[in-house]
Amino acid sequence: MTTQDKTMEVRLIENGTVIDHIPVAALFKIITILGLDGDTEHRMTIGTNLESKRMGTKAIIKIADRYPAEGEIDRIALFAPQARVNTIRDFAVVEKRHVRVPDEVRGFVRCANPMCVTNHEGVETAFRVVAEEGVPVLKCRYCEKTTRRF
Ligand SMILES: [Zn+2]
């Protein structure tokens, strides 16, 4: 694919967000994180198993007229640390952002420890993000147990 073709592909939306370089296996996680599975309002294009020089295959999400919040971008980083979040205005990329794995995650992930207070007393979960063999895992602030699947 030529550079021009790639640009054309991105330019299909007038205003909105393109999330590029998503690992194919993480695509549906990211759809869930952004609540796109229940979104009946925004125009979206989702591509998967696309060719990528860097990754072999990749997935891409284009959403018209929607811009993810900081917290959402941090969550994307947990599953797709190499993702790029591009902001589109008037068919042009006005901002390209690398996502960054956050230091802390609140809510949205459940603690793996069934005895943890967050699983019983309606306490919001809070985790420190630590790397384990290069993979981010979550360490509970309440019970110190590590959650690896989220
Ligand atoms: Zn816990």
Residues whose N, C-alpha, C, O or C-beta is under 5 A from the ligand:
A	BS01	ZN	C111 N113 C116 C140 Y142 C143
